């Protein structure tokens, strides 16, 4: 069954995604509020991703789909918060400092992985709900 294989792959991917948060935590933040804010946002996102991995595990063992949908909503909220924070910090003069630039780079790595994960999760939820998934390139051609 494609869905169960997708669930197993997503659980494995979620377990790996905690790495960017750990790498960012090793960055020396000293008294830099912007780095601390980015670190907190990445940590919060990683926590939501870990909870979603648990939800997917429960789903694979018979739990209801709304549990996964609720977890996906949290991941999307935290992803959006991180995206906004990175945009804000990137536009500040302090972003040119090497320490802050490193924090922003690590934040964007976490954001990229979170967006990829969210897309995969949305696909699984749509498939489980019975919605047809578009063939690759269909949306770009207009139908």
N, C-alpha and C positions, 0 to 999 in steps of 0.2 A: 504494500500500500504506500503510495507516494507521501501521504500526509505523515505517517509514522516515521518514515525515513527523514522527512523534513524536520519533524520534531526533534529527533535524535541529533541531527546536524545543528539545529539551532541551540539546543542545550549545550553542546560542545562549544559552539561559537561564543555563547554567553559566558562560559567559564573562562575563555581566553581573554575576553574583553576587559577584565579587571586589570590587566597588565598596564594599559596606559595610565590608569589612576595611580598605580603603584610607582610607575616611573616619574610621574609628576610630583608625587609626595616626596621623592628623594631630592627634588630641586630645593636649594636653599632659598627660602623666601625672606629671611631676615625680617625687615619691617615693611615689606612691600604689600600694601593692601590689595592691589590688583592681582598679584600672584596668588595671594591667599584666597581671594574671591574665586579665581579660576579653579584653584585646587578644590575648594569646597563644592563648586558646581560639578566638577568631574567626579568627585567622590560620591556626591548625591546621585548622579547619573549611574555610576557603577553599582550603587546599592539597588537602584530600581532595576537594573539589568539582572543582577543576581536574583532579586525577588521574582523576576519574570522567568528566569531559568527554573526556579522552583515551581512556578505555576505551570510551565510546560511539562515538567516532570509529573506533576499531579494530573495534568490533562492526559498524558500518555497512560495513566493508570485509572482513568475513568472520571476525573473531575469535570465539572461543567465548563464550557467554553467562556462564559462571562468572566471567569477568574482571569483567563489569559487576556481577554479584551481590556479588563480593568488595569492589568499590569502594563499592557501596551500603551494605554492612555498615560500612565505615569511616566513611562520611558519617553514618550513623545513630549510631554510637558517639560521634563528635565532637559531633553535635547534642545527644545526651543529656548529654554532659559540660558543654557550654555551658549547657544548661537548668538543670542542677544548680548550677553556679557562679553564674548569674544569680539563682537563688532564694536562695542563701546570701548573696550581697552585698546583695540587695534588703532583706533582713531586718536588716542591720546599721545602727547609727546613722550610720555614715559615708555611707550611701546618700543622706542628705539634702544632702550637699555638692554644689554644682552640677557640679563636675568629675566626680565619681563618678556622679551622676545621668545626666550625658551619656553616660558609658561604658556604663551599664546600658541606656539607651535605644538606643544603637547596637547593643549586644549583642542586645537583643530584636528589632531589625530584621533582623539577620543570622539569628537563630533562626527568625523567621517565614519568611523566604525559604528557609532550609534545610529547614524542615518541608514547605513547599509543593513544593520540588524533590524531596524524598524520596518524597512521595506520588506525584508524577508518575513517578519512576523505578520505584517499586514497581508501578505500573500497566503500564509498558512491560515489565518483567520478567514479570509475570503473563501479559500478552498473548503474549509470545514463548514462554513455557512452555506456552501453550495452555489456561490456566485461564480459565474464563468470568468476564468482568467484570460486576458487578452493574449493572443500570440505575439511574440516579439516583433516589434515594428508596426503592429496594427494601429496603435494610437498615433504614431507619427504620420501614417498615411491617411489618417482621418476616418478610419473605420474598418 
